[in-house]
Amino acid sequence: MRLRAVLFDMDGTLLDSAPDFIAICQAMRTERGLPAIDDRLIREQISGGARAMVACTFSMDPQAEQFEALRLEFLERYQTHCAVLTRPFDGIDQLLADIEQAKLIWGVVTNKPLRYAEPIMQQLGLAERSAILICPDHVTHSKPDPEPMILACAQLDLDPASVLFVGDDLRDIESGRAAGTRTAAVTYGYIHPNDNPRNWGADVVVDHPLELRAILDRALCSC
């Protein structure tokens, strides 16, 4: 079936949000008189969300008494600093332009709550270009459940087989496959050192966003 849409995960796939996360974590340490830690340690935990990043930042068990206060502080800071340093990954701007030129639909399906995802898309000038933004607020079950992908396809009135879902985490690939979409795993995102996107069962694996251009060309020619 001919490709009609490309849907992206947000953090680690479409956008490099790591600089904002890292800045917040390091600021929280500095304000407590603690030295900075290696940025890479925080970056490796981004796919695990606020809980994983805070646990890494303070080398703290999430069950510790003071952990929840730190997690909430992290989220409050991120609410007002979620798009200060966040930018599309290198090559994404050109890729989106190519997708639009080919008259394809593109959108975002993310596990990031709407209160963060929406202002980021707006501030980066992507909201008016994206056909859809699906967040946990819109579904009962987030990725790796197929529900977000099924909802996106339904709202776009597309057969899942005509959709390519691109992500940097196993849960993205599992969600897409279960929903019936084609899947692409990216290696440039927030991949834990012990993980390997080539083992996730994606239809294709790419090391750079522009590598998707050739895949899109082939998909556009398929029947």
Accessible surface in RSA format (square Angstrom, percent):
REM  Atomic radii and reference values for relative SASA: ProtOr
REM  Chains: A
REM  Algorithm: Lee & Richards
REM  Probe-radius: 1.40
REM  Slices: 20
REM RES _ NUM      All-atoms   Total-Side   Main-Chain    Non-polar    All polar
REM                ABS   REL    ABS   REL    ABS   REL    ABS   REL    ABS   REL
RES MET A   1   108.94  56.4  72.38  47.9  36.57  87.1  74.25  63.1  34.69  46.0
RES ARG A   2   120.75  50.7 117.89  60.1   2.86   6.8  45.97  62.8  74.79  45.3
RES LEU A   3     0.99   0.5   0.99   0.7   0.00   0.0   0.99   0.7   0.00   0.0
RES ARG A   4   122.71  51.5 118.97  60.6   3.73   8.9  30.50  41.7  92.21  55.9
RES ALA A   5     0.00   0.0   0.00   0.0   0.00   0.0   0.00   0.0   0.00   0.0
RES VAL A   6     0.99   0.6   0.99   0.9   0.00   0.0   0.99   0.9   0.00   0.0
RES LEU A   7     0.00   0.0   0.00   0.0   0.00   0.0   0.00   0.0   0.00   0.0
RES PHE A   8     0.43   0.2   0.43   0.3   0.00   0.0   0.43   0.3   0.00   0.0
RES ASP A   9    12.08   8.5  12.08  12.0   0.00   0.0   0.15   0.4  11.93  11.9
RES MET A  10     0.00   0.0   0.00   0.0   0.00   0.0   0.00   0.0   0.00   0.0
RES ASP A  11    28.14  19.7  24.21  24.1   3.94   9.3  11.49  27.0  16.66  16.6
RES GLY A  12     0.00   0.0   0.00   N/A   0.00   0.0   0.00   0.0   0.00   0.0
RES THR A  13     0.00   0.0   0.00   0.0   0.00   0.0   0.00   0.0   0.00   0.0
RES LEU A  14     0.00   0.0   0.00   0.0   0.00   0.0   0.00   0.0   0.00   0.0
RES LEU A  15     0.45   0.3   0.45   0.3   0.00   0.0   0.45   0.3   0.00   0.0
RES ASP A  16    31.79  22.3  31.44  31.3   0.35   0.8   5.50  13.0  26.28  26.2
RES SER A  17     0.15   0.1   0.15   0.2   0.00   0.0   0.15   0.3   0.00   0.0
RES ALA A  18     0.05   0.0   0.05   0.1   0.00   0.0   0.05   0.1   0.00   0.0
RES PRO A  19    45.50  33.2  38.94  35.5   6.56  23.8  43.80  36.2   1.69  10.5
RES ASP A  20     3.37   2.4   2.37   2.4   1.00   2.4   0.81   1.9   2.56   2.6
RES PHE A  21    10.09   5.0  10.09   6.2   0.00   0.0  10.09   6.1   0.00   0.0
RES ILE A  22    22.79  13.0  22.79  17.0   0.00   0.0  22.79  16.4   0.00   0.0
RES ALA A  23    46.39  42.7  34.30  52.9  12.09  27.5  42.12  59.3   4.27  11.3
RES ILE A  24    10.37   5.9   8.24   6.1   2.12   5.1  10.36   7.5   0.00   0.0
RES CYS A  25     0.91   0.7   0.82   0.9   0.09   0.2   0.09   0.2   0.82   0.9
RES GLN A  26    26.64  14.9  26.53  19.4   0.11   0.3  24.00  51.1   2.64   2.0
RES ALA A  27    34.95  32.1  28.32  43.7   6.63  15.1  34.37  48.4   0.58   1.5
RES MET A  28     1.06   0.5   1.06   0.7   0.00   0.0   0.02   0.0   1.04   1.4
RES ARG A  29    24.97  10.5  24.97  12.7   0.00   0.0   0.01   0.0  24.96  15.1
RES THR A  30    91.59  65.1  80.41  81.5  11.19  26.7  62.80  84.4  28.79  43.5
RES GLU A  31   117.91  67.7  79.36  60.0  38.55  91.8  43.38  83.9  74.53  60.8
RES ARG A  32   101.67  42.7  71.14  36.3  30.53  72.7  43.63  59.6  58.04  35.2
RES GLY A  33    70.04  86.4   0.00   N/A  70.04  86.4  38.17 104.8  31.87  71.4
RES LEU A  34    70.18  39.1  63.05  45.1   7.12  17.9  63.99  44.9   6.18  16.6
RES PRO A  35    97.83  71.3  85.48  77.9  12.35  44.9  97.22  80.3   0.62   3.8
RES ALA A  36    74.09  68.1  46.17  71.2  27.92  63.5  46.31  65.2  27.78  73.6
RES ILE A  37    37.30  21.2  25.17  18.8  12.13  29.2  32.24  23.2   5.05  13.7
RES ASP A  38    61.84  43.3  44.76  44.5  17.08  40.4  29.30  69.0  32.54  32.4
RES ASP A  39    70.18  49.2  67.05  66.7   3.13   7.4  19.25  45.3  50.93  50.8
RES ARG A  40   164.41  69.0 163.53  83.4   0.88   2.1  64.73  88.5  99.68  60.4
RES LEU A  41    86.58  48.2  85.66  61.3   0.91   2.3  85.98  60.4   0.60   1.6
RES ILE A  42     0.00   0.0   0.00   0.0   0.00   0.0   0.00   0.0   0.00   0.0
RES ARG A  43    72.99  30.6  72.88  37.2   0.11   0.3  29.64  40.5  43.35  26.3
RES GLU A  44    48.17  27.7  44.67  33.8   3.50   8.3  11.00  21.3  37.17  30.3
RES GLN A  45    50.67  28.3  49.15  35.9   1.52   3.6   3.20   6.8  47.48  36.0
RES ILE A  46     9.21   5.2   2.70   2.0   6.50  15.7   2.70   1.9   6.50  17.7
RES SER A  47    32.91  27.8  21.44  28.6  11.46  26.4   9.60  20.4  23.30  32.6
RES GLY A  48    47.76  58.9   0.00   N/A  47.76  58.9  27.43  75.3  20.33  45.5
RES GLY A  49    30.02  37.0   0.00   N/A  30.02  37.0  29.91  82.1   0.11   0.2
RES ALA A  50    17.60  16.2   9.23  14.2   8.37  19.0   9.23  13.0   8.37  22.2
RES ARG A  51   111.30  46.7 109.35  55.7   1.95   4.7  47.45  64.8  63.85  38.7
RES ALA A  52    24.23  22.3  15.43  23.8   8.80  20.0  22.66  31.9   1.57   4.2
RES MET A  53     3.00   1.6   3.00   2.0   0.00   0.0   3.00   2.5   0.00   0.0
RES VAL A  54     1.09   0.7   0.99   0.9   0.10   0.2   1.09   0.9   0.00   0.0
RES ALA A  55    20.49  18.8  17.27  26.6   3.22   7.3  17.59  24.8   2.89   7.7
RES CYS A  56    32.68  24.7  15.57  17.4  17.11  40.2  15.64  39.6  17.04  18.4
RES THR A  57     1.09   0.8   0.73   0.7   0.37   0.9   0.73   1.0   0.37   0.6
RES PHE A  58    26.82  13.4   9.78   6.1  17.03  44.3  11.64   7.1  15.17  43.4
RES SER A  59   108.87  92.0  69.87  93.2  39.00  89.8  47.52 101.2  61.35  85.9
RES MET A  60    36.74  19.0  26.20  17.3  10.55  25.1  31.88  27.1   4.86   6.4
RES ASP A  61    89.51  62.7  75.64  75.3  13.87  32.8  33.85  79.7  55.66  55.5
RES PRO A  62    48.50  35.3  37.91  34.6  10.59  38.5  37.91  31.3  10.59  65.8
RES GLN A  63   157.41  88.0 129.07  94.3  28.35  67.5  52.36 111.5 105.05  79.7
RES ALA A  64    34.37  31.6  16.64  25.7  17.73  40.3  28.41  40.0   5.96  15.8
RES GLU A  65   173.11  99.4 139.38 105.4  33.73  80.3  62.20 120.3 110.91  90.6
RES GLN A  66   102.06  57.1  96.88  70.8   5.18  12.3  42.75  91.0  59.30  45.0
RES PHE A  67     0.92   0.5   0.92   0.6   0.00   0.0   0.92   0.6   0.00   0.0
RES GLU A  68    74.07  42.5  73.30  55.5   0.77   1.8  53.85 104.2  20.22  16.5
RES ALA A  69    68.26  62.8  55.66  85.9  12.60  28.7  60.99  85.9   7.27  19.3
RES LEU A  70    15.00   8.4  14.92  10.7   0.08   0.2  15.00  10.5   0.00   0.0
RES ARG A  71    51.69  21.7  51.69  26.4   0.00   0.0   1.36   1.9  50.33  30.5
RES LEU A  72    82.81  46.1  82.49  59.0   0.32   0.8  82.50  57.9   0.31   0.8
RES GLU A  73    40.43  23.2  38.18  28.9   2.25   5.4  24.27  46.9  16.16  13.2
RES PHE A  74     2.29   1.1   2.29   1.4   0.00   0.0   2.29   1.4   0.00   0.0
RES LEU A  75    31.84  17.7  30.91  22.1   0.93   2.3  31.19  21.9   0.65   1.7
RES GLU A  76   122.65  70.4 111.75  84.5  10.90  25.9  47.27  91.4  75.38  61.5
RES ARG A  77    54.41  22.8  50.76  25.9   3.65   8.7  23.44  32.0  30.98  18.8
RES TYR A  78     4.17   1.9   4.17   2.4   0.00   0.0   4.17   3.1   0.00   0.0
RES GLN A  79    71.81  40.2  61.22  44.7  10.59  25.2  33.51  71.3  38.31  29.1
RES THR A  80   101.15  71.9  71.32  72.3  29.82  71.1  72.38  97.2  28.77  43.5
RES HIS A  81    92.90  50.8  92.37  64.2   0.53   1.4  60.74  62.6  32.16  37.4
RES CYS A  82     4.06   3.1   2.93   3.3   1.13   2.7   0.00   0.0   4.06   4.4
RES ALA A  83    13.43  12.3   0.00   0.0  13.43  30.5   0.72   1.0  12.70  33.6
RES VAL A  84    79.96  52.6  65.89  59.7  14.07  33.9  71.50  62.1   8.47  23.0
RES LEU A  85    84.99  47.3  76.26  54.6   8.73  21.9  77.73  54.6   7.26  19.5
RES THR A  86     0.06   0.0   0.06   0.1   0.00   0.0   0.06   0.1   0.00   0.0
RES ARG A  87   124.67  52.3 124.59  63.5   0.09   0.2  54.47  74.4  70.20  42.5
RES PRO A  88    30.39  22.1  16.65  15.2  13.74  49.9  16.65  13.8  13.74  85.4
RES PHE A  89    23.57  11.8  18.66  11.6   4.92  12.8  21.06  12.8   2.51   7.2
RES ASP A  90   114.89  80.5  98.15  97.7  16.74  39.6  45.68 107.5  69.21  69.0
RES GLY A  91    14.03  17.3   0.00   N/A  14.03  17.3   6.94  19.0   7.09  15.9
RES ILE A  92     0.15   0.1   0.15   0.1   0.00   0.0   0.15   0.1   0.00   0.0
RES ASP A  93    87.37  61.2  83.07  82.7   4.30  10.2  35.67  84.0  51.70  51.6
RES GLN A  94    82.59  46.2  78.35  57.3   4.25  10.1  24.47  52.1  58.12  44.1
RES LEU A  95     0.38   0.2   0.38   0.3   0.00   0.0   0.38   0.3   0.00   0.0
RES LEU A  96     0.00   0.0   0.00   0.0   0.00   0.0   0.00   0.0   0.00   0.0
RES ALA A  97    43.03  39.6  38.17  58.9   4.86  11.1  39.53  55.7   3.50   9.3
RES ASP A  98    31.13  21.8  25.64  25.5   5.49  13.0  17.25  40.6  13.88  13.8
RES ILE A  99     0.81   0.5   0.18   0.1   0.64   1.5   0.81   0.6   0.00   0.0
RES GLU A 100    61.02  35.0  50.34  38.1  10.68  25.4  33.54  64.9  27.48  22.4
RES GLN A 101   145.97  81.6 124.21  90.8  21.76  51.8  47.44 101.0  98.53  74.7
RES ALA A 102    35.75  32.9  15.57  24.0  20.17  45.9  26.89  37.9   8.86  23.5
RES LYS A 103   182.65  89.1 151.95  93.2  30.70  73.1 102.72  92.5  79.93  85.1
RES LEU A 104    14.49   8.1   3.14   2.2  11.35  28.5   3.45   2.4  11.04  29.7
RES ILE A 105    53.26  30.3  48.91  36.4   4.35  10.5  53.26  38.4   0.00   0.0
RES TRP A 106     3.96   1.6   2.29   1.1   1.67   3.9   2.29   1.2   1.67   2.7
RES GLY A 107     0.00   0.0   0.00   N/A   0.00   0.0   0.00   0.0   0.00   0.0
RES VAL A 108     0.00   0.0   0.00   0.0   0.00   0.0   0.00   0.0   0.00   0.0
RES VAL A 109     0.00   0.0   0.00   0.0   0.00   0.0   0.00   0.0   0.00   0.0
RES THR A 110     6.03   4.3   3.34   3.4   2.69   6.4   0.00   0.0   6.03   9.1
RES ASN A 111    44.25  30.5  30.21  29.2  14.04  33.8  19.90  47.9  24.35  23.5
RES LYS A 112    15.97   7.8   9.10   5.6   6.86  16.3  10.62   9.6   5.35   5.7
RES PRO A 113    41.00  29.9  41.00  37.4   0.00   0.0  41.00  33.9   0.00   0.0
RES LEU A 114    48.38  26.9  48.19  34.5   0.19   0.5  48.19  33.8   0.19   0.5
RES ARG A 115   124.71  52.4 110.85  56.5  13.86  33.0  58.04  79.3  66.66  40.4
RES TYR A 116     8.72   4.1   8.72   5.0   0.00   0.0   6.13   4.6   2.59   3.2
RES ALA A 117     0.00   0.0   0.00   0.0   0.00   0.0   0.00   0.0   0.00   0.0
RES GLU A 118    75.32  43.2  75.32  57.0   0.00   0.0   6.52  12.6  68.80  56.2
RES PRO A 119    33.06  24.1  32.68  29.8   0.38   1.4  33.06  27.3   0.00   0.0
RES ILE A 120     0.45   0.3   0.45   0.3   0.00   0.0   0.45   0.3   0.00   0.0
RES MET A 121     2.36   1.2   2.36   1.6   0.00   0.0   2.36   2.0   0.00   0.0
RES GLN A 122   105.78  59.1  88.17  64.4  17.60  41.9  25.52  54.3  80.25  60.9
RES GLN A 123   122.43  68.5  85.02  62.1  37.40  89.1  39.72  84.6  82.70  62.7
RES LEU A 124    39.53  22.0  14.19  10.1  25.34  63.7  19.42  13.6  20.11  54.1
RES GLY A 125    27.51  33.9   0.00   N/A  27.51  33.9  21.91  60.1   5.60  12.5
RES LEU A 126     3.29   1.8   3.29   2.4   0.00   0.0   3.29   2.3   0.00   0.0
RES ALA A 127    40.07  36.8  22.92  35.4  17.16  39.0  25.82  36.4  14.25  37.8
RES GLU A 128   139.25  79.9  97.37  73.7  41.87  99.7  67.89 131.3  71.35  58.3
RES ARG A 129    90.12  37.8  68.46  34.9  21.66  51.6  38.54  52.7  51.58  31.3
RES SER A 130    17.98  15.2   2.83   3.8  15.15  34.9   2.93   6.2  15.05  21.1
RES ALA A 131    55.75  51.3  19.16  29.6  36.59  83.2  29.63  41.7  26.12  69.2
RES ILE A 132    17.77  10.1  10.02   7.5   7.75  18.7  17.77  12.8   0.00   0.0
RES LEU A 133    35.49  19.8  22.74  16.3  12.76  32.1  22.74  16.0  12.76  34.3
RES ILE A 134     3.16   1.8   3.16   2.4   0.00   0.0   3.16   2.3   0.00   0.0
RES CYS A 135     1.05   0.8   0.00   0.0   1.05   2.5   1.05   2.7   0.00   0.0
RES PRO A 136    38.65  28.2  28.07  25.6  10.58  38.4  28.74  23.7   9.91  61.6
RES ASP A 137    88.32  61.9  45.83  45.6  42.49 100.5  26.30  61.9  62.02  61.9
RES HIS A 138    78.75  43.0  50.77  35.3  27.98  71.6  42.33  43.6  36.42  42.4
RES VAL A 139    22.80  15.0   1.21   1.1  21.59  52.0   7.05   6.1  15.75  42.7
RES THR A 140   112.39  79.9  80.56  81.7  31.83  75.9  53.51  71.9  58.88  89.0
RES HIS A 141   102.55  56.0  99.06  68.9   3.48   8.9  60.11  62.0  42.44  49.4
RES SER A 142    40.19  34.0  28.29  37.8  11.89  27.4  16.65  35.5  23.54  33.0
RES LYS A 143     7.54   3.7   1.19   0.7   6.34  15.1   0.23   0.2   7.30   7.8
RES PRO A 144    68.44  49.9  62.83  57.3   5.61  20.4  63.05  52.1   5.39  33.5
RES ASP A 145    50.49  35.4  43.65  43.4   6.84  16.2  13.28  31.3  37.21  37.1
RES PRO A 146    35.38  25.8  35.38  32.2   0.00   0.0  35.38  29.2   0.00   0.0
RES GLU A 147    50.89  29.2  48.73  36.9   2.16   5.1  27.99  54.1  22.90  18.7
RES PRO A 148     3.65   2.7   3.65   3.3   0.00   0.0   3.65   3.0   0.00   0.0
RES MET A 149     0.00   0.0   0.00   0.0   0.00   0.0   0.00   0.0   0.00   0.0
RES ILE A 150    88.81  50.5  87.50  65.2   1.31   3.2  87.75  63.2   1.06   2.9
RES LEU A 151    44.84  25.0  41.95  30.0   2.89   7.3  44.69  31.4   0.15   0.4
RES ALA A 152     0.00   0.0   0.00   0.0   0.00   0.0   0.00   0.0   0.00   0.0
RES CYS A 153     2.56   1.9   2.56   2.9   0.01   0.0   2.56   6.5   0.00   0.0
RES ALA A 154    69.97  64.3  41.96  64.7  28.01  63.7  52.90  74.5  17.07  45.2
RES GLN A 155   111.54  62.4  74.01  54.1  37.53  89.3  32.05  68.2  79.49  60.3
RES LEU A 156    29.34  16.3  13.89   9.9  15.45  38.8  17.78  12.5  11.57  31.1
RES ASP A 157   125.51  87.9 110.11 109.6  15.39  36.4  30.88  72.7  94.62  94.4
RES LEU A 158    12.17   6.8   0.78   0.6  11.40  28.6   3.55   2.5   8.62  23.2
RES ASP A 159    71.41  50.0  57.06  56.8  14.35  33.9  26.16  61.6  45.26  45.1
RES PRO A 160    39.81  29.0  39.81  36.3   0.00   0.0  39.81  32.9   0.00   0.0
RES ALA A 161    39.99  36.8  36.41  56.2   3.58   8.1  37.81  53.2   2.18   5.8
RES SER A 162     1.05   0.9   1.05   1.4   0.00   0.0   0.75   1.6   0.31   0.4
RES VAL A 163     0.00   0.0   0.00   0.0   0.00   0.0   0.00   0.0   0.00   0.0
RES LEU A 164     6.27   3.5   6.27   4.5   0.00   0.0   6.27   4.4   0.00   0.0
RES PHE A 165     0.00   0.0   0.00   0.0   0.00   0.0   0.00   0.0   0.00   0.0
RES VAL A 166     0.10   0.1   0.10   0.1   0.00   0.0   0.10   0.1   0.00   0.0
RES GLY A 167     0.00   0.0   0.00   N/A   0.00   0.0   0.00   0.0   0.00   0.0
RES ASP A 168     5.77   4.0   4.41   4.4   1.36   3.2   0.00   0.0   5.77   5.8
RES ASP A 169    27.01  18.9  26.65  26.5   0.36   0.8   2.96   7.0  24.05  24.0
RES LEU A 170    70.24  39.1  69.77  49.9   0.47   1.2  69.77  49.0   0.47   1.3
RES ARG A 171    71.00  29.8  70.28  35.8   0.72   1.7  14.20  19.4  56.80  34.4
RES ASP A 172     1.25   0.9   1.25   1.2   0.00   0.0   0.00   0.0   1.25   1.2
RES ILE A 173     0.03   0.0   0.03   0.0   0.00   0.0   0.03   0.0   0.00   0.0
RES GLU A 174    71.49  41.0  65.85  49.8   5.64  13.4  26.82  51.9  44.66  36.5
RES SER A 175     0.00   0.0   0.00   0.0   0.00   0.0   0.00   0.0   0.00   0.0
RES GLY A 176     0.00   0.0   0.00   N/A   0.00   0.0   0.00   0.0   0.00   0.0
RES ARG A 177   135.65  57.0 114.85  58.5  20.81  49.5  25.02  34.2 110.64  67.1
RES ALA A 178    67.04  61.6  27.92  43.1  39.12  89.0  40.08  56.4  26.96  71.4
RES ALA A 179    11.64  10.7   0.00   0.0  11.64  26.5   1.68   2.4   9.96  26.4
RES GLY A 180    41.32  51.0   0.00   N/A  41.32  51.0  30.39  83.4  10.94  24.5
RES THR A 181    10.69   7.6   0.00   0.0  10.69  25.5   0.65   0.9  10.05  15.2
RES ARG A 182    61.29  25.7  60.39  30.8   0.90   2.2  43.19  59.0  18.10  11.0
RES THR A 183     0.25   0.2   0.25   0.3   0.00   0.0   0.00   0.0   0.25   0.4
RES ALA A 184     0.00   0.0   0.00   0.0   0.00   0.0   0.00   0.0   0.00   0.0
RES ALA A 185     0.00   0.0   0.00   0.0   0.00   0.0   0.00   0.0   0.00   0.0
RES VAL A 186     0.00   0.0   0.00   0.0   0.00   0.0   0.00   0.0   0.00   0.0
RES THR A 187    37.23  26.5  19.58  19.9  17.64  42.0  13.45  18.1  23.78  35.9
RES TYR A 188    41.72  19.5  22.20  12.6  19.53  50.8  31.94  24.0   9.78  12.1
RES GLY A 189    10.40  12.8   0.00   N/A  10.40  12.8   0.00   0.0  10.40  23.3
RES TYR A 190     5.97   2.8   1.41   0.8   4.56  11.9   3.75   2.8   2.23   2.7
RES ILE A 191    33.95  19.3  16.21  12.1  17.73  42.7  18.24  13.1  15.71  42.6
RES HIS A 192    72.01  39.4  68.55  47.6   3.46   8.9  46.86  48.3  25.15  29.3
RES PRO A 193    86.91  63.3  48.82  44.5  38.09 138.5  60.73  50.1  26.19 162.8
RES ASN A 194   137.92  95.1  99.24  95.9  38.69  93.2  34.34  82.6 103.58 100.1
RES ASP A 195    64.30  45.0  48.24  48.0  16.05  38.0  11.92  28.0  52.38  52.2
RES ASN A 196    62.25  42.9  59.33  57.3   2.92   7.0  16.52  39.8  45.73  44.2
RES PRO A 197     8.69   6.3   8.48   7.7   0.21   0.8   8.48   7.0   0.21   1.3
RES ARG A 198   134.47  56.5 107.85  55.0  26.62  63.4  48.19  65.9  86.28  52.3
RES ASN A 199   119.13  82.2  84.75  81.9  34.39  82.8  29.82  71.8  89.31  86.3
RES TRP A 200    12.71   5.1   6.82   3.3   5.89  13.8   8.35   4.5   4.36   7.1
RES GLY A 201    45.12  55.6   0.00   N/A  45.12  55.6  31.54  86.6  13.58  30.4
RES ALA A 202    20.05  18.4   0.00   0.0  20.05  45.6   0.00   0.0  20.05  53.1
RES ASP A 203    95.32  66.8  63.07  62.8  32.25  76.2  25.50  60.0  69.81  69.6
RES VAL A 204    39.89  26.2  33.88  30.7   6.01  14.5  39.89  34.7   0.00   0.0
RES VAL A 205    42.20  27.8  18.27  16.5  23.93  57.7  18.27  15.9  23.93  64.9
RES VAL A 206     3.32   2.2   3.03   2.7   0.28   0.7   3.32   2.9   0.00   0.0
RES ASP A 207    71.31  49.9  59.35  59.1  11.96  28.3  23.88  56.2  47.42  47.3
RES HIS A 208    59.39  32.5  59.39  41.3   0.00   0.0  51.80  53.4   7.60   8.8
RES PRO A 209     2.72   2.0   2.72   2.5   0.00   0.0   2.72   2.2   0.00   0.0
RES LEU A 210    58.37  32.5  50.57  36.2   7.80  19.6  51.05  35.9   7.32  19.7
RES GLU A 211    77.48  44.5  65.80  49.8  11.69  27.8  40.17  77.7  37.32  30.5
RES LEU A 212     1.22   0.7   1.22   0.9   0.00   0.0   1.22   0.9   0.00   0.0
RES ARG A 213    92.69  38.9  90.87  46.3   1.82   4.3  21.52  29.4  71.17  43.1
RES ALA A 214    52.63  48.4  47.40  73.1   5.23  11.9  50.77  71.5   1.86   4.9
RES ILE A 215    24.79  14.1  24.12  18.0   0.67   1.6  24.12  17.4   0.67   1.8
RES LEU A 216     7.88   4.4   7.88   5.6   0.00   0.0   7.88   5.5   0.00   0.0
RES ASP A 217    87.61  61.4  84.73  84.3   2.88   6.8  25.82  60.8  61.79  61.6
RES ARG A 218   152.18  63.9 140.38  71.6  11.80  28.1  78.11 106.7  74.07  44.9
RES ALA A 219    11.46  10.5   7.00  10.8   4.46  10.2  11.17  15.7   0.29   0.8
RES LEU A 220    32.60  18.2  24.55  17.6   8.05  20.2  24.59  17.3   8.01  21.6
RES CYS A 221   108.01  81.7  78.36  87.4  29.66  69.7  33.94  86.0  74.08  79.9
RES SER A 222    43.17  36.5  31.49  42.0  11.68  26.9  40.47  86.2   2.70   3.8
RES CYS A 223   141.23 106.8  96.79 108.0  44.43 104.4  58.89 149.2  82.34  88.8
END  Absolute sums over single chains surface
CHAIN  1 A    10141.6       7987.7       2153.8       5323.3       4818.2
END  Absolute sums over all chains
TOTAL         10141.6       7987.7       2153.8       5323.3       4818.2
